[in-house]
Amino acid sequence: MSRTMSVADSIIVDAAPALVYAQLSDPTAMGRWSPENRGATVRGDRRDAYVGMVFEGRNKRGPARWTTRCTVTAADPGERFAFRVHAIGLRRPLLPGPIATWEYRFEVVDGATRVTETWTDDRRRWPDFLANAFDRVATGGKTFAQFQAGNIRTTLKRLKAALESDVRGTGD
């Protein structure tokens, strides 16, 4: 069975693209919305996203915990934010290799923002049968594409709820 190498979903958020971008491009804040991510540590002093920025994400799925090393590949305020995951480990990301790419695009729609989140499987060298077997063990019976589609939907719904609550709370 061949793999689905990329999945995406979108949601309309009643907030300006610059605001949505500012929230999603901060790796330390991703744990607010993601069902797996628990935040990140950014290397260096600079906190605004830029191409080449490196961060280590802390993740949890059930009892499993792991850390990933990521590098920002796109940082276009109000338009696009992306990063690639290229190392993984339990406490520290010691095992290098292409894992996945995450991308967020922002589009103005009737005064709001369409946010599109995309996950791409970067494990291109893995044979499909091996990736599918690994995925089903790691996700409790799903492929990573199926699993990430659910994670994306959850993340987008949580993001929308949080940002629209923040906007209403400021009286905008």
CORWO-V737976 format. One record per backbone hydrogen bond with DSSP energy under -1.0 kcal/mol. NH is the residue of the N-H (numbers start at 1). CO is the residue of the C=O. If there is no record, write none. Layout:
nh=NH co=CO
nh=NH co=CO
This chain:
nh=7 co=119
nh=9 co=117
nh=11 co=115
nh=13 co=113
nh=15 co=13
nh=20 co=16
nh=21 co=17
nh=22 co=18
nh=23 co=19
nh=24 co=20
nh=25 co=21
nh=26 co=23
nh=29 co=26
nh=32 co=29
nh=33 co=30
nh=34 co=30
nh=38 co=58
nh=41 co=56
nh=43 co=54
nh=52 co=72
nh=53 co=50
nh=55 co=70
nh=56 co=41
nh=57 co=68
nh=58 co=39
nh=59 co=66
nh=60 co=36
nh=61 co=64
nh=64 co=61
nh=66 co=59
nh=67 co=89
nh=68 co=57
nh=69 co=87
nh=70 co=55
nh=71 co=84
nh=72 co=53
nh=73 co=82
nh=74 co=82
nh=76 co=80
nh=79 co=76
nh=80 co=76
nh=81 co=104
nh=82 co=74
nh=83 co=102
nh=84 co=71
nh=85 co=100
nh=86 co=69
nh=88 co=95
nh=89 co=67
nh=94 co=92
nh=95 co=88
nh=97 co=86
nh=99 co=85
nh=100 co=85
nh=101 co=120
nh=102 co=83
nh=103 co=118
nh=104 co=81
nh=105 co=116
nh=106 co=79
nh=107 co=114
nh=109 co=112
nh=112 co=109
nh=113 co=13
nh=114 co=107
nh=115 co=11
nh=116 co=105
nh=117 co=9
nh=118 co=103
nh=119 co=7
nh=120 co=101
nh=121 co=5
nh=122 co=99
nh=124 co=122
nh=126 co=123
nh=131 co=127
nh=132 co=128
nh=133 co=129
nh=134 co=130
nh=135 co=131
nh=136 co=132
nh=137 co=133
nh=138 co=134
nh=139 co=135
nh=141 co=136
nh=147 co=143
nh=148 co=144
nh=149 co=145
nh=150 co=146
nh=151 co=147
nh=152 co=148
nh=153 co=149
nh=154 co=150
nh=155 co=151
nh=156 co=152
nh=157 co=153
nh=158 co=154
nh=159 co=155
nh=160 co=156
nh=161 co=157
nh=162 co=158
nh=163 co=159
nh=164 co=160
nh=165 co=161
nh=166 co=162
nh=167 co=163
nh=168 co=164
nh=169 co=165
nh=171 co=168
nh=172 co=167
